[in-house]
Amino acid sequence: MRDLIVRRSDALTAGLTATLCLALSALAVHAAGFGVFDTTLYSGLTVALGLAILLLSQPGGAPLRLLHAALAVAFAGLIWLWVTILYAQEVFFIDITDGELALAWAAIVLVFYATFRGFGWPMLLVCLVLAVYLLAPFGADESWRRVAENLWYSTDGVFGRPVEVVGRVVLVFIVFGAVLQTSGAGAVLLKMALAATARVTGGPAHAAIVASGAFGTLSGSPIANVVSTGVFTIPIIKRAGFRPTFAGAVEAAASTGGQIMPPVMGVVAFLMADVTGISYLQIVVAALIPALFYYLSLFAMVLIEARKRGIAALPAPEVEAVTSRDWLQSLSFFLPLATIVVVLLQGRTAQFAGFSALIVASLLCLLLFPAFRHPRAWIDALVAAGRTAATLMVIVAAVGFAIGVINMSGVGLKFAQAILAVSGTSLFLALLLVMLGSLVMGMGLPSAPAYLIVAIVMGPALEQLGLPTIAAHLFMLYFAVLSVVTPPVALAAFAAAPIAGARPMATGGEAFRLALAGFVIPFLFVWHPDLLLIEGFSLPGLLWAFAIFGGATWMLATALPRFDLRPLSGLEAGLRLTAALLTLVPYLPVSLAGLALSVALIGLHRLNRFKTRTTTIEMGGKT
């Protein structure tokens, strides 16, 4: 009897959660296509649904499920009180009672708890530290009543711009991505990537990079992308002969790169446009070349690893041919992306671009994937989208609180002043401090909230350094995103490790090595802004940046594993690291010296290999 009750309870919870997920997905689609029926009510609904879905999805026994259900209901009541008070404030001035202010703190604590359940300690600690700083006498020494009124009973704080922008703009792209994943478009894209890279050394790993990067641009979370695409890509990489640790690291690094890859950039592009006031199209144009650089560096790292392990290209009989049906089905991915660009070029809103892409993708998937015509497939897609959207709404509510604290206390400006005081006149030192701060603040967060927190706290420092706004924000975005492959909290790598059957920390270290170029690229486009194609860029400057990146990347890619066409000695590897560092120095004579050393090292390496092969041939194959 007890087992029957438990099973029915589980089924009831699962059904309720799925229903709430469907409701959240439907809200997102309606808001993107037809507008928000009421700003206040919409924000309240999306946050309330997000918290309820997240808590009801948590594993645990019946007592914990009952507690979470009760907390979800209580939070819904607190949201209704919030809506009621905001409506009243629109008509006349009202005094919010101490009891209502205490309930505001109860609601904020529930947001903190849900954030902890969904994302662990990092974001919770950020919120708690900021809250203590705001209230404590040794900090901002604000009144708890004023904090509750400003950060809860308003459209700032918890319900500020993060909740508004994510709810209106970002959620529809999550639904769009879920439709593509569930329909089978992802499998078709992976098959085409495998066919395109099969004749290249290490082809399966290159294919995984292409597929994971393509879907990563639609996902607001590298971790979610690792889990969804890694189950397909990681086994393929392992079957090719790569180590399990390397297979997991490739997936983690490629999925992370999707967050900086246009046209969607893990939905951060739209947030950046809102924060900076720069147009979406200008942002994606500026982000394009650095993102391509990142993926080129991953290809180089995989190529060297394949050479080192003796992994050849796939034999022709093992390569599954791409059929005309595959090409036709691939339109379900490429045409919606083209729709986004076309709609935005027409001057329409980002949310309408997402809605249009969703409609195009849905129609194409219905036509091209027969299994997707079953209602169950649609329900699965919308439920998956609702789960992802729920976690995002909870975390941006917590981010809204953090941003509200920063604005109330002025801690962001103080942080910027501290960075400038420590760095003095050294731009490099200031950038290094911002990099470290961004990595720490981005730990454990999806790319969108990670960028928002970093931009609010670190943005003033970079702006005072005189950097172009777009360069400053892309710099912060890169390091906020790369925090998920940076040990000791390399969450994207930790998510890939169980799929690969590898140790998490070793996978994190490998992912960090593969993504190393991502730590170089932001400094590169700060010193060489021609890479961003912003106003005043020159073709010679762009070509010079290409040369610097190419030389430095190849030196790093070969020096770290100590292999090029053959194993490298410790001296050769050290010289290559030296050449890479010299090439990256933003002083022309030093950069030229670094490039010259790189060319010399590559030439000597190939000459020595040629001599070794010639001697071997002359000796009849004996060394």
C-alpha positions in Angstrom: 0.0 0.0 0.0 2.8 2.4 0.9 4.6 1.7 -2.4 1.3 2.4 -4.3 0.9 5.7 -2.5 4.5 6.6 -3.2 4.1 5.8 -6.9 0.9 7.8 -7.2 2.5 10.7 -5.4 5.4 10.6 -7.8 3.0 10.4 -10.8 1.0 13.3 -9.4 4.1 15.5 -8.9 5.4 14.6 -12.3 2.1 15.5 -14.0 1.8 18.7 -12.1 5.3 19.7 -12.9 4.8 18.9 -16.6 1.6 21.0 -16.6 3.4 24.0 -15.1 6.2 23.6 -17.7 3.7 23.7 -20.5 2.1 26.8 -19.0 5.5 28.6 -18.8 6.4 27.6 -22.4 3.0 28.8 -23.6 3.5 32.1 -21.7 6.9 32.6 -23.3 5.5 32.0 -26.8 2.5 34.2 -26.3 4.6 37.1 -25.0 7.1 36.9 -27.9 4.4 36.7 -30.6 1.6 38.8 -29.3 3.1 40.9 -26.6 2.8 40.9 -22.8 -0.8 41.2 -21.6 0.3 42.9 -18.4 3.9 43.6 -17.4 3.4 43.2 -13.7 1.3 40.1 -13.9 3.6 38.5 -16.5 6.7 39.0 -14.4 5.0 37.6 -11.4 3.7 34.6 -13.2 7.0 33.7 -14.9 8.9 33.9 -11.6 6.2 32.0 -9.6 6.0 29.2 -12.2 9.8 29.1 -12.4 10.2 28.6 -8.6 7.4 26.0 -8.5 8.8 24.0 -11.4 12.3 24.1 -10.0 11.3 23.0 -6.5 8.9 20.3 -7.7 11.6 18.8 -9.9 14.0 18.3 -7.1 14.7 14.7 -6.1 13.8 13.5 -2.6 11.3 11.6 -0.6 7.6 12.4 0.1 8.3 14.8 3.0 10.6 16.9 0.9 8.1 16.9 -2.0 5.3 18.0 0.3 7.5 20.8 1.7 8.4 22.0 -1.8 4.8 22.0 -2.8 3.9 24.0 0.2 6.7 26.5 -0.4 5.5 26.8 -4.1 2.0 27.6 -3.0 3.2 30.0 -0.4 5.4 31.8 -2.9 2.4 32.1 -5.3 0.5 33.8 -2.5 3.4 36.2 -1.9 3.5 37.0 -5.7 -0.2 37.7 -5.6 0.4 40.1 -2.7 3.2 41.7 -4.7 0.9 42.2 -7.7 -1.9 43.6 -5.6 0.4 46.2 -4.0 2.0 47.2 -7.3 -1.5 47.7 -8.8 -2.5 49.9 -5.8 0.7 52.0 -6.1 -0.3 52.8 -9.7 -3.4 54.5 -8.4 -2.3 56.2 -5.2 0.4 56.4 -2.6 0.1 53.6 0.0 2.0 52.7 3.2 3.3 49.2 3.1 2.9 47.6 6.6 5.7 46.0 8.5 3.9 42.7 8.1 3.9 43.0 4.4 7.6 44.1 4.4 8.4 41.0 6.5 6.5 38.8 4.0 8.7 40.4 1.3 11.8 39.1 3.1 10.1 35.7 3.3 9.7 35.8 -0.5 13.3 36.8 -1.0 14.4 33.9 1.2 12.4 31.5 -0.9 14.1 32.8 -4.0 17.4 32.2 -2.3 16.4 28.7 -1.3 15.2 27.9 -4.9 18.5 29.3 -6.2 20.4 27.0 -3.9 18.4 24.0 -4.9 18.9 24.7 -8.6 22.5 26.0 -8.6 24.2 25.1 -5.4 26.3 27.3 -3.1 28.0 29.8 -5.5 25.1 32.1 -6.3 23.5 31.7 -2.9 26.8 32.9 -1.3 26.9 35.9 -3.6 23.3 36.9 -2.6 24.0 36.3 1.1 27.2 38.3 1.2 25.5 41.2 -0.6 22.5 41.1 1.7 24.7 41.1 4.8 26.8 44.0 3.3 23.6 46.0 2.6 22.1 45.5 6.1 25.1 45.4 8.4 26.4 48.4 10.2 29.9 47.8 8.8 28.4 47.8 5.3 25.8 50.1 3.7 23.7 50.0 7.0 20.4 50.1 5.1 17.0 49.6 6.9 15.5 46.2 6.4 12.2 48.0 5.6 13.7 50.1 2.9 15.5 47.1 1.4 12.2 45.1 1.3 10.4 48.0 -0.3 13.0 48.7 -2.9 14.0 45.2 -3.8 10.7 43.4 -3.7 7.7 45.8 -3.8 8.9 47.5 -7.0 9.9 46.7 -10.6 13.6 46.9 -9.6 15.4 44.4 -7.5 14.0 40.9 -7.8 11.7 42.0 -10.6 14.1 44.2 -12.4 15.5 44.2 -15.9 16.9 40.7 -15.8 13.5 39.2 -15.1 11.8 41.5 -17.6 14.3 40.9 -20.5 14.6 37.1 -19.9 10.9 36.7 -19.6 10.0 38.7 -22.7 12.9 38.0 -25.0 15.0 35.0 -24.0 12.4 32.3 -23.1 11.1 32.0 -26.6 14.6 31.0 -27.8 14.7 28.3 -25.2 11.4 26.9 -26.7 12.9 27.2 -30.1 16.0 25.2 -29.2 13.9 22.5 -27.4 11.8 22.0 -30.6 15.0 21.5 -32.7 16.5 19.1 -30.2 13.4 17.0 -29.7 12.5 16.8 -33.4 15.7 15.2 -34.4 17.4 18.2 -36.1 20.3 17.8 -33.7 21.0 14.3 -34.9 20.9 15.4 -38.5 23.3 18.2 -37.9 25.7 15.8 -36.1 25.6 13.4 -39.0 26.4 16.2 -41.5 29.2 17.4 -39.3 30.6 13.9 -39.2 30.5 13.6 -42.9 32.1 17.0 -43.5 35.0 16.3 -41.1 35.5 12.5 -41.5 38.5 12.8 -43.8 40.3 15.1 -41.4 42.6 13.7 -38.7 40.5 13.4 -35.5 37.3 14.0 -37.6 34.7 12.7 -35.0 36.0 15.2 -32.4 35.8 18.0 -35.0 32.3 17.0 -35.8 31.3 17.2 -32.1 32.8 20.7 -31.9 30.6 21.8 -34.9 27.4 20.3 -33.6 27.9 21.3 -29.9 28.8 24.9 -31.0 25.8 25.1 -33.3 23.3 24.1 -30.6 25.3 25.9 -27.9 24.5 29.2 -29.4 20.8 28.5 -28.8 21.3 27.4 -25.2 21.6 29.8 -22.3 23.5 27.2 -20.3 26.7 25.4 -21.3 25.9 22.7 -18.7 22.5 22.0 -20.2 24.0 21.9 -23.7 26.7 19.4 -22.5 24.0 17.1 -21.0 21.7 17.3 -24.1 24.3 16.9 -26.9 27.1 15.1 -25.0 25.2 11.9 -24.9 25.6 11.7 -28.7 29.0 13.4 -29.2 31.1 12.0 -26.4 30.6 8.3 -27.3 31.5 9.1 -30.9 34.8 10.8 -29.8 35.7 7.9 -27.6 35.0 5.4 -30.4 37.5 7.3 -32.6 40.2 6.5 -30.1 40.4 9.6 -27.9 40.8 9.3 -24.1 37.5 9.6 -22.1 38.9 12.6 -20.3 39.6 14.3 -23.6 36.2 13.4 -25.1 34.4 15.0 -22.1 36.6 18.1 -22.3 36.0 18.6 -26.0 32.2 18.6 -25.4 32.5 21.0 -22.5 34.8 23.4 -24.3 32.6 23.3 -27.5 29.3 23.8 -25.6 30.9 26.7 -23.7 31.9 28.4 -26.9 28.4 28.4 -28.1 27.6 31.1 -25.6 29.9 33.5 -27.5 28.9 32.3 -31.0 26.5 34.5 -33.1 23.7 34.8 -34.0 22.1 34.0 -30.6 25.2 33.8 -28.3 23.3 31.7 -25.8 20.7 34.5 -25.7 23.3 36.9 -24.1 23.4 39.0 -27.3 19.9 40.3 -26.5 20.8 41.1 -22.9 24.0 42.8 -23.9 22.0 45.0 -26.3 19.6 45.9 -23.5 22.4 46.7 -21.0 24.7 48.7 -23.4 22.1 50.3 -25.7 24.1 49.0 -28.7 22.1 47.3 -31.5 21.9 43.6 -31.6 23.3 43.4 -35.1 26.4 45.5 -34.1 27.0 43.1 -31.2 26.8 39.9 -33.3 29.0 41.4 -36.0 31.6 42.4 -33.4 31.4 38.9 -31.7 31.8 36.9 -34.9 35.6 36.9 -35.6 36.6 36.3 -31.9 34.1 33.4 -31.7 35.5 31.9 -34.9 39.0 32.2 -33.5 37.9 30.3 -30.4 36.6 27.4 -32.5 39.6 27.4 -34.8 41.8 27.0 -31.7 39.7 24.0 -30.6 40.1 22.4 -34.0 43.9 23.0 -33.7 44.0 21.4 -30.2 42.0 18.3 -31.5 44.3 18.0 -34.5 47.4 17.9 -32.4 45.8 15.4 -29.9 44.8 13.1 -32.8 48.3 13.2 -34.3 49.8 12.5 -30.9 47.5 9.5 -30.3 47.9 8.2 -33.9 44.2 8.7 -34.6 43.8 8.8 -38.4 40.8 10.0 -40.5 37.9 7.7 -40.7 38.1 5.1 -43.6 35.7 6.0 -46.4 33.5 2.8 -45.8 32.8 3.9 -42.2 31.6 7.4 -43.2 27.8 7.5 -43.4 26.9 9.4 -46.5 24.7 12.5 -46.3 21.6 12.0 -48.3 19.3 14.4 -50.0 16.9 13.8 -47.2 19.5 14.9 -44.6 20.1 18.1 -46.6 16.4 18.7 -46.7 16.0 18.0 -42.9 18.9 20.4 -42.1 16.8 23.2 -43.3 14.9 22.9 -40.0 18.0 24.3 -38.4 19.4 26.7 -40.9 16.3 28.4 -42.1 15.1 29.5 -38.6 18.5 31.0 -38.0 18.3 32.9 -41.2 14.8 34.0 -40.2 16.2 35.5 -37.0 18.7 37.6 -39.0 16.2 38.7 -41.6 13.6 39.8 -39.1 16.1 41.8 -37.1 17.4 43.4 -40.2 13.8 44.6 -40.8 14.0 46.4 -37.5 11.6 44.1 -35.6 12.2 43.2 -32.0 14.4 40.3 -30.8 11.4 38.5 -29.3 9.5 38.7 -32.5 12.6 37.3 -34.3 12.6 34.4 -31.9 8.8 33.9 -32.4 9.2 33.9 -36.1 12.1 31.4 -36.0 10.0 29.2 -33.7 7.1 29.2 -36.2 9.4 28.4 -39.1 11.2 25.7 -37.2 7.9 24.1 -36.0 6.5 23.9 -39.5 9.6 22.5 -41.0 10.0 19.9 -38.2 6.4 18.9 -38.7 7.0 18.4 -42.4 10.5 16.8 -42.3 10.4 14.7 -39.1 7.3 12.3 -39.1 7.9 11.3 -35.5 7.5 14.9 -34.4 3.9 14.9 -35.6 2.9 12.9 -32.6 1.4 15.1 -29.9 3.7 13.4 -27.3 6.8 14.8 -29.1 5.4 18.3 -28.9 4.6 17.9 -25.2 8.1 16.6 -24.5 9.6 19.6 -26.3 7.5 22.1 -24.4 8.1 20.4 -21.1 11.9 20.4 -21.7 11.7 24.0 -22.6 9.7 24.8 -19.5 12.2 23.1 -17.2 15.1 25.1 -18.6 13.1 28.3 -18.6 12.1 27.7 -15.0 15.7 27.5 -13.8 16.6 30.6 -15.7 13.7 32.6 -14.2 14.8 31.7 -10.7 18.4 32.5 -11.2 17.6 35.9 -12.9 15.3 36.7 -10.0 18.3 36.2 -7.6 20.5 38.2 -10.0 17.9 41.0 -9.9 18.2 41.0 -6.1 22.1 41.1 -6.4 21.9 44.0 -8.9 19.5 45.9 -6.7 21.9 45.6 -3.8 24.8 46.8 -5.9 22.8 49.8 -7.1 21.5 50.6 -3.6 24.9 50.4 -1.9 27.1 51.7 -4.7 29.4 48.7 -4.2 29.9 48.4 -8.0 31.4 51.8 -8.2 33.5 51.1 -5.1 34.7 47.9 -6.7 35.7 49.7 -9.9 37.6 52.3 -7.9 39.4 49.6 -6.0 40.5 48.0 -9.3 41.7 51.3 -10.7 43.5 52.1 -7.4 45.3 48.7 -7.5 46.2 48.7 -11.2 47.2 52.4 -11.3 48.0 53.3 -14.9 48.5 49.6 -16.0 45.7 48.6 -18.4 47.0 45.0 -18.4 46.8 44.7 -14.6 43.3 46.2 -14.6 42.2 43.7 -17.3 43.8 40.9 -15.3 41.9 41.9 -12.2 38.6 42.1 -14.1 39.3 38.7 -15.6 39.8 37.1 -12.2 36.7 38.8 -10.8 34.6 37.7 -13.8 35.8 34.1 -13.4 34.9 34.0 -9.7 31.5 35.7 -10.1 30.5 33.5 -13.1 31.2 30.3 -11.3 28.2 27.9 -11.3 25.9 30.3 -13.3 24.4 30.1 -16.8 25.9 32.6 -19.2 23.1 35.1 -19.1 23.0 35.8 -15.3 26.8 35.4 -15.1 27.2 38.2 -17.7 24.6 40.4 -16.0 26.3 40.3 -12.6 29.8 40.8 -14.0 28.6 43.7 -16.2 27.1 45.5 -13.3 30.0 45.0 -10.9 33.0 45.2 -13.4 31.5 47.3 -16.1 32.3 50.7 -14.5 36.0 49.8 -14.1 36.4 49.0 -17.8 34.4 52.0 -18.9 36.7 54.3 -16.8 39.7 52.7 -18.6 38.5 54.2 -21.8 37.7 50.9 -23.6 35.0 50.9 -26.3 31.8 49.8 -24.7 31.3 46.7 -26.9 34.9 45.6 -26.3 34.5 46.0 -22.5 31.3 44.0 -22.4 32.6 41.2 -24.7 35.7 41.0 -22.5 33.5 40.5 -19.4 31.2 38.0 -21.2 34.1 35.8 -22.3 35.4 35.3 -18.8 32.0 35.0 -17.2 31.3 32.2 -19.7 34.7 30.5 -19.4 34.2 30.1 -15.6 32.3 26.9 -16.4 35.5 25.2 -17.7 37.9 26.8 -15.2 38.8 24.6 -12.2 38.1 24.1 -9.4 34.4 24.8 -10.3 34.4 23.7 -14.0 30.7 22.7 -14.0 30.4 22.1 -17.7 33.4 19.7 -17.6 31.9 18.1 -14.4 28.7 17.5 -16.3 30.5 15.9 -19.2 32.7 13.7 -17.0 30.0 11.1 -16.0 28.9 10.8 -19.6 32.5 10.2 -20.7 33.3 7.9 -17.8 36.2 10.1 -16.7 37.2 11.8 -13.5 35.6 15.2 -13.1 38.7 17.2 -12.0 40.9 15.7 -14.7 38.2 16.5 -17.3 38.1 20.1 -15.9 41.8 20.5 -16.3 41.7 19.1 -19.9 38.7 21.4 -20.8 40.7 24.4 -19.4 43.6 23.5 -21.6 41.4 23.1 -24.7 39.7 26.5 -24.0 43.0 28.3 -23.3 42.7 30.4 -26.5 39.4 31.8 -25.0 41.5 33.4 -22.2 43.7 35.0 -24.8 41.2 36.3 -27.3 39.6 39.0 -25.0 43.0 40.6 -24.4 43.7 40.3 -28.2 40.6 42.3 -29.2 41.3 44.9 -26.5 44.7 45.5 -27.9 43.6 45.0 -31.5 40.0 46.3 -31.7 40.0 45.8 -35.5 38.9 42.2 -34.7 35.5 43.6 -33.5 34.9 45.4 -36.9 33.8 48.4 -34.9 34.0 52.0 -36.3 37.4 52.9 -37.5 38.7 49.4 -38.1 41.3 48.9 -40.8 42.0 45.8 -43.0 45.8 45.9 -42.3 45.1 45.9 -38.6 42.6 43.0 -39.0 45.2 41.0 -41.0 47.9 41.7 -38.4 45.5 40.5 -35.6 44.9 37.3 -37.7 48.7 36.7 -37.9 49.2 37.2 -34.2 46.3 34.9 -33.2 47.4 32.2 -35.7 51.0 32.2 -34.6 50.3 32.3 -30.9 47.5 29.7 -31.1 49.6 27.1 -33.0 52.5 27.6 -30.6 50.3 27.0 -27.6 48.4 24.1 -29.2 51.7 22.3 -29.9 53.7 23.3 -26.8 51.2 22.2 -24.1 51.0 18.6 -25.3 54.6 18.7 -26.5 53.7 17.4 -29.9 53.6 18.7 -33.5 54.4 16.4 -36.3 56.5 14.4 -33.8 57.2 14.7 -30.0 58.8 17.9 -28.9 61.6 18.1 -26.4 61.2 20.2 -23.2 63.4 22.9 -24.8 61.3 23.0 -28.0 58.1 23.2 -26.0 59.5 26.0 -23.8 60.7 28.0 -26.8 57.2 27.7 -28.4 55.5 29.0 -25.2 58.0 31.8 -25.2 57.2 32.6 -28.9 53.4 32.6 -28.1 53.8 35.0 -25.2 56.1 37.3 -27.2 53.7 37.3 -30.1 50.8 38.5 -27.9 52.7 41.4 -26.4 51.0 44.6 -27.6 54.3 46.2 -28.8 55.1 45.8 -32.5 58.9 45.0 -32.2 58.2 42.3 -29.6 55.3 40.8 -31.5 57.4 40.7 -34.7 60.1 38.9 -32.8 57.6 36.4 -31.4 56.2 35.7 -34.9 59.7 35.4 -36.3 60.6 32.9 -33.6 57.4 31.0 -34.3 58.1 30.7 -38.0 61.7 29.6 -37.3 60.6 26.9 -34.8 58.0 25.6 -37.2 60.5 25.6 -40.1 63.2 23.8 -38.1 60.7 21.2 -36.8 59.6 20.3 -40.3 63.1 20.3 -41.7 64.3 17.9 -39.0 61.3 15.7 -39.6 62.1 15.7 -43.4 65.7 14.8 -42.7 64.7 12.0 -40.4 62.3 10.5 -42.9 64.9 10.8 -45.7 67.5 9.0 -43.6 65.0 6.3 -42.8 64.2 5.8 -46.4 67.9 5.7 -47.4 68.6 3.1 -44.7 65.8 0.9 -46.0 63.3 1.7 -43.3 65.8 1.2 -40.4 66.4 4.0 -37.9 
